Structure formats: C-alpha cells, structure tokens
Amino acid sequence: MARHKSKLSQALNLKPHAYTLFRHLTAPLPRTRHWLGFYPDIGPLPDRIGRITEAVDYRIKLADPAHSPDLEELAAHNWDIHRSLIFHQDPFLVKRFVGIVHDIIVPGHTLTPVDPRTWRQVGFELAGRSNWNFAHPGLTILRSRRVEEPAIVIPPFWNYWHLFLEHLLPLIQAARLKAWGDKPLKVITSAKRPPLIDAVIAGLRAEGFDVSILEAEPREHLRLDQMLVAVNQCWNAERNYALVEAVPAARRVFAAAYRDRPVTNAGRRLYISRRGTKLRQIINEDEMVAALKRLDFTVLEAKWSNHPEQLAAFSAADVIVGVHGAGLTNIIFSAPGTKVLEIFPHDHRKTSMLHLSAEHDLKHHSFFGSHEKHNQAFSVDVPKLIERVESLLR
C-alpha cells in the first residue's frame, strides 16, 4: 500500500514497471503469456458452468438507515477499498456465488485460476487488469498435472481477514450446500501456508467431508476438469462478508479441528493487542493496557498459533476493545449484543468491523487516537479511552 510512502520509494518500486513491460511485450501474441506463465488480464467466469448451487444478491445490514450516523463518522479519512473492476457498484450489495466451472488451469507460482481459451485470469463478475503480485512470470509451462476431482483454489494469504472471510468461510458454506456432491474435493494451495487452512480441512474431514490438500509447486500448472468457485463479492472490499448462516458450521468445523487443544477462560472483557505486528501499533499501549487491566480486561495477541484461544475468548466476551485490524475478525463468533470498541488513528478509518458488527447484531463503537506516524503507529488519550470503556461497562 502506498499510503505514507515517499515519492522516491514509490518511484523505486519496480513491480508496476515490470508488469507494464511484460504486458506490452506479450500483447501481440497472447499465447506467449502462457509460455511465460504471465496472465495480466482478468475476465468474468467463462460460460462453462456445470452446476450452480447458490447465486444470491445479498443486501447487507449496513444499508439500514439506522447505521447512517456510524457510517458518517467513519466517512472522514476513510480508507475503504473500492474495487473498480467489479461490474456492480452498489456498496451495500454482496453477490454470493457457489458453482462448478469446467476446464481451468492454475499456475503454481501465483495460484490465480486462468481460462486456457483466453489466457485471462478467471474472476467473478469483474474484468480488467491484474497486478504484479497476482500476475508475474514463472516457468510453469514445463510441467503440468491434471486434476479430475472437483478442486478449489485457496491462496496462502497471510492476513486472517482475507484468508478466512474471503476464502475459507465460503468453502465452509459450499460444504454446507454440498456443492461438489459426493465426490472428493481437492484444496489447491501452496506448501508454505497459514495453519488455518489445514485446520479447516481437518475440521471438514472430521465432519465427514472427503477433502484433502493438493500442494501446487511453483514451477508447474494444474489442469482442472472442475473448479469449485465459492465467492462473496462487494464493490466495497471491506464488506465482502455475507455468510452469517455459515458461522455455526464454522464453529463445528473448528471445534472438531481443535478438540485436542483445551483452552482457558479468557474472561468477559477482552483487549486485542497488535503488539508484535509491523503496522498500526499504539505508541503508549503499555499505559493503556495497565488501565484496562485495572478494569479486569484480559489481553490477547491474535496469532496464527493461538486460534483456538481467540475463538474461545471472542465467544465469551461481553466487551471487546481493539485497534482496527485483522485481529478483530473473530467478532463474528461473538454473541449478539456484545459491545465492540474499535480504536482508529484519527486519519485512517474503515467500515469493515462496523459491517461485521451490523451483520451479527453487535454494538459497535469507534474511538479515535492521534494522526498516524511511521508504520501507521499512533497514540491514544488513555483517560478519555478509559472513560469511554467505563461507559460501555455500565
């Protein structure tokens, strides 16, 4: 993200220049893109859909005028990501789709599904250009594998929000709908991946689904006879989530995956710390944590290694305090009526957690600190924050 980066650092970023160079070099003969494993363009789902299990236009709860004051508060200095490539541009509409698409290839170095008839990445209701992170050259033409069973692609995103809400929860929804029938399902991902992917697979298997992981190697491409597409998509990327009804199934999946990992009770008041992360830390967090502990708050750092503890803590808490970030994603497992106080820098606000709170009938509140400094760090007025927290405890 270019936010707060100097013009010099942006100019020295070679990725956009390399992307443009390869795109122009391969434009005269599109097949060369396959030879290079470089697929810079995105096209909508090809007309080879064999089975559609779900196709829903879902209007999110933020569309209710009751949320207008909160949206107005977060509109100042807002950094929501608007995805211009998506066909529909209603920020309160999520299109949900689960279906099977035939004849797709997946290059192992990017794990972006590609239509072998057009050499374009496969998107859902979107078209345009990709970027270097999802379209860069790789020697995948020298080796290929055919996958006859239904398969879904799960990229190894190391961001909990994007991985769980945009990929793994839709997979759980597809399982609820029995979208791939009685056949085995292959989950295509890479060898280096977050442990959450394996946890979901283990939980689905414990629930009786025949699911297994297929690790794609960087120097190969996979030829899929049947690709499972499970997607929720909104023009405002902060609001892609639209699967409240899948959360009970997710609870069962994780309970099965973590049945041998007992956790301790974290208490009814929870603070989620970003200590140890690179971005958006609170400069005077020690002072703030000391004050919160005097109010009987438990402090929890959200890590890949303590996911069971996170689920238990969010499920039990009555009041949750935390800085905006992926660590708050698990409020979807909180009980209706839970109070969520989300802390923002003054000049960086998003509507993602407000959206999750609205969907799950949580009581969302915002608190704003100082302007961002290096690495988006900021400070908070601790007495004012504690005064706000105490008002929520009454």
Phi, psi and omega in degrees: 000136186276358184301127177070009176272146182289160177298327179294314181296325177292321180292330181277356177284110187277347185300311180299324180291318178295319178300313180297318180299309181294325180295318180288322181295327184264353183299319182296330180226090186305331182296336178298337178295324177289322178299325181269351186067034185239113185234088189276346185254152179243137176230161179293169179307131178294159183280056179225047182268117184270336184203126176248119179267327181211134173213099190230138167264110187252123178268119186285161185289341177297343177292342179295130180305339179299336181268359183302316179300319179293319179296321179295322179295323181273356180287331178288131180058035184280139181239026174303145181264119177261125188263099187292343183281347184281139184296312180270141185235043175262114184289357179245012182242126175248127175266122179255134182215135171225122181195174180249127177246135183265153170061076180228147172247152181229107176291131187292337184278341178238338183055040175250114182302141185228140174277114183290353179267341180236348184058035175246147173298148181268121177239167177254112179054043176208158179204150179148210182254145176274203174217175188301327182296328182250357180213090174221154187297151176196145184279074181259353184284341186283343182214135177220154176230142176264137177241111184276328181287159172303141184219147175235144181261124177241102179293147184278062179292133179262038173232121188299316180305305185293318182293311187283308186286328185264345183230307187282320177294319172301326175296317177297321176298318178298323177295318177304322184273358183053048189293335180254016176069215183263006182279161173293152177242132174262129175259110183271122178208190182254166181295325178265105187211157176296146182295344181299326179299313180293326179296316180295319178297316179298318180294319178296320178296319178295333177278000175102005179271139178273088184232138178214161182265137172243115181274117178278134178271148185301333184252043175209163169234149181256138178254108185265125172288324182220119177250124175280124176251120177228109191216145168238131187218129177233150178299324172272110188297339179288353187236028180295334186291129180205041188229050179304320184291346179273349184295317176302322177294322177296322176301315181294319180299313181289325177299320178291320182291327186251021186297338180263012182238085179295147179234157179266158180289124183272354181096176186268348180239126192229131171244126178262114183267147173257018178301135181094349176271164183277323189247154167059047174270154176272122185298318181255044183295324181302316178297318181292316181297319179300319179291321179292323178295328176293342176261017176070031174277140171267137180259130181226130172264125181280116180231161176298331186278347183238035181302318177301320179295323178298312182299317180294319183292315180293325181292329186267341189285145172264328180227130181234128179239137178186156175286146177307131178166175184299337180299339179271000183305325186288006172297345176294343178264001180279156181286149175306140181092349177301139180266128181241119176253109183260126183262128179240152160296156182301324188251028175211104184229143178224159182257007187298312182284331172299319178298312179299319180297318179297318182296329185251014176058041174265161180259100185269136177226151180244146174224135186245133178262211181282177172292156179292147174241207182302136182057030176065016178291152180204169179242165179232153173279101188298313179302319179293320179297314182296323176300320179293318180297316181299326177294330178283337182276348183285000000 
